[in-house]
């Protein structure tokens, strides 16, 4: 029987119930909430001081075992003493308890790191889980100053951090939170979790031909010429344009403005710099930030360098070469998205282009209509936007499904409205006063097409299968490609356009893939190579209704766990530990319930290692070195068919 203090009318809960009614109450997200007899009560405290955190939003979610699908959720605000109480709860195997408040990194029950998972709670009928504690750490920060060559502060300069994040089994730098310098040239980037970071001051030299039409973000296919011109004028009005002669204009005011030209007419610019004074991530000094650490003294002194004019012509069909956004990207920064360029420009109607004020160096001249951007912010609320003087002509900005990444990674797929998405890349060296007569050949991207069939005895489900191509090695510059338009029902044919030179894995959302075959070979886990530029046709995707599962209890061989753990399943073949795109099929991790039970769903047939680890290592499978270290002590299990079930696999917790 529940203690009298827990009844809604009890003195200490009265304020809580009134506050919940007046401030925030979210109940029954997915279905009508059934009456229950259980309760979960506890408190939220500061991770450093152990003091109560008042006014934190505490959320209790019930999820289906082994799944992220939410059944229902409840939210309330902590009292002045940091307390919360969820009453009349139905029994459930997996409840997740989290807390959030401005000025703190999100907390969760049993969560060892800010971006790690929370330990699930199991609640039976009539059970009261009391004194459940959730700790919330304060975020860390990086701060410093940005000055010019004379030691004068640079006001309004953008400074951004690049967190190191594992993607597709590789450590990669993603665009992270951004700050601007104040009137003292000082900056501070707050809201950072523990991790490894680079710090940079980006700088983009943007050139606009007077005759070019800026394709504004959001312009839809079929927009009239008159509307485009009106949007063009509005876009230009928002920028400070300086006449540079020869029909060229410079966009200034978004980044640090360099000194005026020397008496001999030599122009200069501030190049992008990585702390302490490097041109790219390879030469930068990484900063390892501890939990709640404030790192100061990350200072920059920008130095102007000599620049060149880079000009040339696009080579391609007449309808593809005009008004094309071109980016000149320093080698090593190709995957960082908008804001990583050294210079941008737009081609004229006849395909001619010119970049002004380009610092000397080695670059990739890039022309494309599709771009995938990945950003990372530990708090989920920090700004990661660096302004693009000439923005990528966006038609859609859709979130990508990326399960093979830590929490906090966000995605946007950018694509313009070009009917034929020609693309081109060329590596060039920039030195001297000018680099002229550059010819960039444009290529028509390849198309992958095929048909979808169902295995004998299988029946199409209610969800429409949606084919998607993912870069096998996680290269964002290749984009994330999917079927354009709406696929209705269980469409039997598909076509995906826009493949550039690289390797892609074919994934099918909302379906179980039994096999992918092309040209008599199995491509279920093998990437398609589009480097030749030829179309890939006749791909056959076989789907089934089969569903595999592995379940069991994590314990020490005698008793189950009581503290929670994570179970990681990974293939015996080490080639499957990397280059698996954004959504690996043969790698999975699940959290145990509070009584040590676990359930893994949806693994394809094959041989797997199973290992139980502390909750803090739930995403450790993202690092192939971790898998190599634990393979020798893991349990081994075989799934003979995709629909096989292996139950009651006992594991030993690896400490």
N, C-alpha and C positions, 0 to 999 in steps of 0.2 A: 504494500500500500504506500502511496506517495506521502511524503512528509507534509505536515500542514503548512510549513513555510513556503511550499511550492505552489499553493493554491493562488489563483489570480487575486484574491482579496487580501492576501497576506501583506503586511506593511511594506516590506522591502521590495516587493514586486509591483506595488501599485503605481509607482512612478514609471516603471518600465512599461507597463501596459498602456498607460496614458501617452507616454512618449512614442510608443510604437504606433498607436492610433493617430497621433497628431503629426508625426514626422515621416515615418516610412513603415509600411507593412506590405510585403509581397508574399502572397500565399497562393499555392495551387497554380503553377505555371503550365503544367501539361495536362492535368486532369483535376476533377473535383477531389478535394482533399478528404480522405476517409478519416473518421474519428479513430483516435488511437489512445493508448494508455501509457506510452513511454514518455521519457523526458530526457533532455540533454541540457545541462546547466554548467556554467563555468565563468571564466573571466578572460579578458584581453589585457596583456601587459606589455610594457616597453622591453624589448630584448636586452637593452644595455643596462637600464636602471631597475627593472623589475617593478616599476610603478604601474598602477592601473592606467589604461588608456580609455578615457571617456569619449563618447561621441563617435566611436568606431562603428561602421556598418558591418554587422556579422551576418553571414549568409550560410544557411544550412541547405545543402542540395542532396536529394536522393537520386542515385543513378542506378542503372541496370548493371549487374555484376559483369565485370570484364568489358564494359562499354562506357563511352563518354556520353551516351544518351541520357538526358535528364528526365526524370519522372516528375518531380515537383521540387519546389524550393520555397524557403521561408527566409525573410530578412527582418532584422530589427537593429536598434541602436543601443549601444552599451550605456549603462548608467554612469553616474559620476564616479563610481568605484570600479568601473570597467566590467560590470557583470552583465550577463545575458542569460535568458532562460527560454528554451523551446519546450512547450508543454503539449500534451495530448497528441503525441507523435505516433504514427503507425509503425509497426515493426518493419525493419528493412535490413538487408545485408550490407549495403554500402551507402552511408551518409558521409558527405564531405563538408567540413566546417572551415570557412575562410573569413578573414576580416580585412577591411580596407579603411584608410583614412588619409586625407591629404597630409603631407609631411612625413609619411611612413611608406615603406615598401609593404606590399601586401603580405599578410600573414596567413598561416593555415595550421590546423591541428597536426602536430607531428612533422611539420614542414621544416627541414633543416636549412634550406637556403631560400632566398626570396623568389626564385624562379622554379624551385623544385615542387614536387607534388605534395599534396596533403595526404596524411594517412587516413584511410577510410575507417569509419566507425560502424560497428554492427549493433543494432538495437533489437531486442526481443520484446514481446508483449509484456507490458507492466514494468519494464526495466527502467531504472533511473541512472544515467551516467552523469555523475556529479563531479565537480571540480575539474572540468575539462579546460585546459589552459591553451590559449593561442598567444604566441609572442609575435610582436611586430618590430622589426628593426628599422632604424632611420636610414635613409639612403646616404650614399657617399657623394662626393663631388670632385671635380677637377677645375682649378682656377689658375689664372695668370694674367699676363698683359701682352698686348700687341703694340709695338712701336715701329716707326719707320727708320730709315737709315740715319736720321739725325737724332734719334732718340725721342722724337715727338710722338704722342699717342695717336693711334689710328682709331678714329671713332666710327662705330657702326660696322666694323669688320666681322665677318662670320667666322666662327670657330666651331668645329665639330669633332666628336670622338668617333672612332671606328672600333667597335667591339669585335673581338675574335670569337667566332661562332663556328661550330662544326656543321657543315652542310655536305651531304652525300659522302660522308666519311672523310672529309678534308677540312682542315682548319682554314676558314676564310674570313676576310674582313668585310663587315657590313657597315652601311651608313647608319650612324647612331645619332643621339641627341645633339642639338645645335644651340649655340648662344651667340649674342652679338656684344661687341665691346661697347662700354659706356664712354662718357666724355673724358675719362682718364685713360682710355685704352684698356680698361680692365674687363675681364669676362669671368663668368662662373657657370659651369655646367652642372646642375644639381640632378638628383633623382637617379644616381648611378648605383647599380648593384655591384657585388664583388665580381672581378673578372680582369681580363687583359685588354688594354685599350691602346690605340694610337690616337694622337691628337693632331689635327691639321687645320691650316688656314687656307681654304680654297680660294681660287682666283680664276675668273673666266673672262676672257676678252671676247666681246660679242660684236660682230659686224653685220650690218644690214644694208644690202643694196637698196638704193632709193626706189628701184623698180620692182622689188620683190613684194609678194603678198604674204604677210604673216598669217599662218593658219592658226586661228585662236583655239585654245582648248575648248572642247565641248561642241565644236561645229559638227553637225551631223552630215551624213552622206546626202548629196542632193541639195545642199545649201546654195541658194542663188548667188550669182556673181555680185549683185548689188548688196546683198546681205553680207557677203564675205568682205567687200570693200568697207562697209560700215563697221564691221567687227575689226577689220584691220586698222582703221583709223582710231578706234577706241583703244586697241592694244598699243598702238604707237603713242597715244596720248599719255599712257601710264609710264612711259619710259623717257629717260633723258637722252636724247639723241644729239650727237655732235657731228657736224659735217667734217668728214676727213678728206674730202676731195675725190675726184675721179668717180663720182656717183656712189660713193661709199659713206656710210654713217657708222659711228661707234655708239654702242649702248653703254652709258656710264652711270655710276651712282649705286650700283648693286654691290660692287666690290671695291677694295682699296684703289684709289686713283693714283697713278704713278706721277713722278715729277714731269714737267714739260720737256719737250725735246731739247737735246744738246744744241749748241751753236752750229754744229755741223749737220743738224737735221736728224741725227740718230734718235729714234724713238725707243723708249724703255717701257717695261711693265713689271709688276710684281708677280712672280710665278707662285703657284701653289707650293706650300711648304709643310713638311711633316716634322714634328718635334723630334730632335732639337733643331735640325737644319738640313733636312733631306728632301729630295725631289719626289720620292715614292716610298711606299711601305717597306720595301726591301732594305732601305738604309735608315729607317726610323728607329727610335728607341721606344720599345713597348713599356707601358706603365701597368704594373700589376696592382690593382686596387683591392684592398681588403674590405670586409663588411663594415659599412658606416664610416669608412675612411674619407677624410677631406684632404686631397692632395693639392697643394698650392705651389706656386713658383714655376709653373709650366709656361714659360715666357717665350715670346717670339720677337725677333727684330727682322722686319722685312727689308730686303735689299733689292733695288731695281736692277734689272738685267737688260742687256741688249735684245732687241726683237727683230723679227723679220716679217715680211709680207709673203704669204703663201697663196699662190693663185694657180688656177688650172681649169679643167673642163670635165664635166661628167660625160661619160660615153655610154649611150644607151638609146632606147626608143624615144622619139620626140615627146611623147606624152608622159614620159617617166622622169625626165631630167630637170624640169622646171620647178621652181619654188620648193626645192628639196632641202630640208634641214640637215646640215652637215656638222659633225662634231670632230674636233681634233683632240684626241685623248692621249695623255702621256702614257707610255708603255708601263704597265703595272697597275693602271687604274681603270682598265676596260670594264670591270665588273661592278663598279660603284654607282652607276646610274647618273642621272642628271646632277650637275654641280661638280662632277669630277673632271670635266673637260678643261683644257687650257684655252680653247677658243671655239666659238661657234659662228656659223654664217648660214646664209640661205642662197641657193643658186638662183640665177636669173632664168628667164624663160628659155634661153638657148643653152642652158647647162653650164654657163661660166660661173666661177665662184672665186672669192678672195677672202682670206683671213688676214686681219690687220693685227699688229702688235703681238706676234706669237713669240714667246721666249724660246731661245735656242734649246734644242733637245731632240729626243727621239719620240715619235708619235705614231698613233694609228689614226688614219683618216677614215672616219666611219660614217656610212650612210645606211639608214635602216628605217623601217616603218613600224617595227615591233620592239618593245623593250620590257623586260621584267625587272622591277626594282624590289629589293629586299631591304628592310630596315629593322633595327633592333633597339628597343627601349625597355629596360627592366621594369619601369613603373607602368608602362603601357600608356602614359599620358604625355611624356616629354615630346617636344617637337623634333622631328628629324628632317625638316624641309630646308634645303639650301636652294635659293632662288635660281631659276634658269633664266638668264636674260632673254633668250628666245626659247620658250617652252616647247617641249615635245608635243606635237599636235595630237592631243589625246581625243580618241573617240570613246574609249571605255577605260575605266580604272577599276578592275575587278580583283577581289581578293583571291589568291591562289590557295589551294589546299596543300599544306606543307606539314606533314606529320613527322618527317625526319629532321626536325629542328627543335632547339630548345624553346620553351615558352617565352614569349616576348617578340618573336620574329613575325613581322608583318610583311605583306606582299601587295604589290599593285602591278597589274598587267596593262601596259600602255600600248595603244595601237591607233594609228590614224585611219582615215577613211579612204586611202588609196585603193583603187580597184585592183591594181597589180602592184604588189609590194616588192619592187625591185630593191636590191641592197648591194653594197660594195664595201670592201675594206682594203686599205693599202698602208703599208708601213713606210714612213718617210723620215729623213733626217733634216732638221731645220738648222741652218747656220747661215752666216753672212747677212747681208741686208735684204735678200729676197730669194725665194724658191719659186720658180716659175714653171709654167707649162706642165704642171702635174696633171696626169690623165687618170681618172678613177673609173674603171669599167664597172658598170652596173650589171648585176646578174639577176635573172628571174629566180626566185626561190623555188625549191622543189615542193612537190605535193605527195603526201602519203595517202593512199586510198585502199579500200578493201571492203569486206563484207563480214557481217556478224552472223554466226550460226549457233544453234543450241545443241548441246550434246544429246545423244539418244536418250529419250525418257525425260529430259529436262523440259521445264515449262517456263516461258517468259514471265518475269515478275511484273509488278505494278510500276516499278521505276524504269525510266528509259536509260539504257546504257549510254554513257557519254565518253567517247574516246578522247584522250588527252596525251600529248607528247611532252615529256619532261627531259631536260638536258641530263644525260647520264652522270656527268661529273659536277653537276650543280652550277654550271656557268649561266649566270643570269642574262648575259648578252645574247644568248640563243633564244630567249623568250620562253614562254609557257604556252604552247599551242593547243588549241582544241577545235572541235568542229564549229564552224561559223554558222550562226542562225540556230533555229530551234529544231531539235529532233523530236518527232512525235512518236508515241507508241514504242514498239520494239523495232526500230528501223533496222533494216538488214544491210544497208550500205552506208558508208561514211567516207568523207574526204577531209583531210586536214592540210591547209595551205601554210606557206611561210617558213619552210625548213631552210635554214642557212647551214653553212659548212660546220658539221659537228655530229655528235652521236646523241640519239634520242631513244628513250624508252617509251613504249606504248603502254599506257595505263587505261583501264576502263573503270569509270566510276559507277557506283550503284550496281555492281554485278560481280560474280565470282568467275575469274578467268581460268579455264582449264588448259588452254594452249593458244599460242599465237604463232602462225606458220607463214613463212614467205619464201618463195623460190625453193621449196622443199626442205627448208631448215627451220629449226625451232627458235623463235625470238621471244619466248615468254619472259625470259630474264636477260636476253641478249639485246644490246642496243642496235638500232638501225643507223647506219653511217650515211649521212647526206652530203658528204664532202664533194662527191662527184657532181652534184647539182642535178642529177637525173631523177625523174619522178619514180616513186616506189609504189607499184600498183599490184593488185592481186593478193593483198594481205588477208588471211583468213583468221578471224578471232572466234574461238569456240568458248561459249559460256555454259555454265552449269548451275544447278541449284545446290550443289554440294556445300557442306559447311563443316569444317574441322574444328576440333576443340581439344585442348589439353588442360586438365584440371588436377588438383591435388592439394596437399597440405604442406606448408613449410614448417619445419621444426628441427629440433636437434637430434632426431632419431627416436626420441622417447615421447616428448610433449610438443604440442604446437606452439607457435610463437604467440606472444601476447603484446608485442610492441609494434607489429607491422613490418613489412618488408616489401621488396619489389622482386618480381620474377622476370628474368630476361630470357627470351628464346632467340637464338641466332643460328644460322646454318653452319654445318660442319665444314663446308667448303669455304675457305677464307676469302675467295674471290667475291663472295656475296657480302663482305663487310664494308665495301666502299663502292663508289660509282653506281649507286642504286637510285639516282634521281632524288626527287623530293619526298617520295612516298614509298619506302621499301616494303616489299611484299613478304620477305622472309626474315624480317627483324621485328620484334615486338616486345613490349614490356608492359606488365600490369602490376597493380598494387594488390597485396593481399588484404583480406578483411582483417579486422582486429583479432580474430581467432585463428589466423594463419592460413585461411583458404584462398586459393587463387583460381583463375579461369582465363585461358588464352583462346581466343576465337580466330578463325579465318586463315590459318597458315596453309600454304600450298603443300602438296606432298613432298617428302624429302626427309633428310636426316638433320636433326637439330641438337644443339646443346641447350641445356636448361641450367640456369644458375640463379640462386636467391641472394640478394644483396640488401644492404640497408636502404631505406627509402631515399636517402640523399643521392644514391647512385642509380635512380630509376632511369635517367637518360644517359647513363654512362656508355651504353651501346653505341652512341654516336661516334665514339672514339675507337677506331680499330685496334689501337694499342691495348685498350682495356679488354677487348674480346680475346686478343692473343694471350693476355696474361691469365685470363680466367678459363680458357678452353680446357686446360689440363685438369682442372678440378671440378668441371661441370658434369652433370648427369647427361646421358645421351639417350635420345629417343627417336624412333622412326615413325613417320606417317606414310603408310604405303599408298594411300589414295587421299585425294583431297577431302573425301567425306569420312575419313577414318577418325575414330575418337580414342584418345588415350586418357584414361582417368586415373586418379589417385597416384600421381607421380610424387614420391616423397623426395624432398630436397634437403640438403644441409645448408644452413645459412653460412655464407662466406663472410668472415669478419675482416 
